């Protein structure tokens, strides 16, 4: 029985939410309604568009546990937000940044690009110490300005103890940046408990939103450390005073939004977030972890499959990466795609990433298709 919000094609088992998620029915409806309104009335209801933008900021504030909606900027994507930090901070030659060797390119390239300013990116092997967090801390010295990590690693599903990292950073006056794209919409998140300075994520994965719209969270203290790299009408304090000659920078995170907002994307993402908030992130997380744990247990027990993702006892994620012992990864991936299992080839294996709405029957069928002895 399909979830009423996810009328996916009957031949598909969708286990690829760590890449690009399908839209809920309400999101599709919101886009259609907005398009119809726009074609019939143009910008007549522009004030309603502004209300929806405000609503989305408040929804994101709840998901992140931000202190204020003013801490929320609506950006194009995670990479843009990371670049705002990389090129907003003032660096000194000899500074270093600590990260991991498992990061998605979005959380690696902006930092590597600072090499011409004499800034070094140190990438920890997360399995080189007793804990992944200790592996990060071992690379920190008196010249470390920032620790930047993914909350959950995209390929392995390793979930870091963000509260521990945040406390370590605050004790040493180090900035803390979190790429939360694999957490928001999948597990509960608390930017304040993590003492994060910067958090960013796209909307198109676990949040069920469209590509081209993401969130950038900053504390007031942290955003004042960033010089602006883009300018335009939307980042003014008096945003809609177009005759304002002696303008001021917006005091909140809207200062990072230089031009016209992605209104269509705002309507879509807001609709998607309404489903998560109505369901409750505690319930969403519980269901995702339950499905992922069943995948891990079954893969570990089956003679034809081998688990690659770490078996964590405390912090768990919805990402499960594995191999078939008898079939090369590419061949197995092609087989699964032909059978309608939408997944990813990542981290040296096949990555399954179920969401809360996936049924037990779907999970079981996807396991059986992956555990075949040969092709």
DARA-V434491 format. One line per field, one symbol per residue. ss: DSSP state (2 for helix, 1 for strand, 0 for the rest). Layout:
BEGIN
ss = ???
END
This chain:
BEGIN
ss = 000000000000110100000000222222222222222220000222222222222222222200002221111002222222222200000001111100002220222222222001111100000002222220000001111111010000001002222222222200111110000000000000000001111100000000000111110222200000000022210000000000001000222200000022222222222222222022222222222222222222200011100000000000011111001022222222220011011100111110000002222222222200000
END
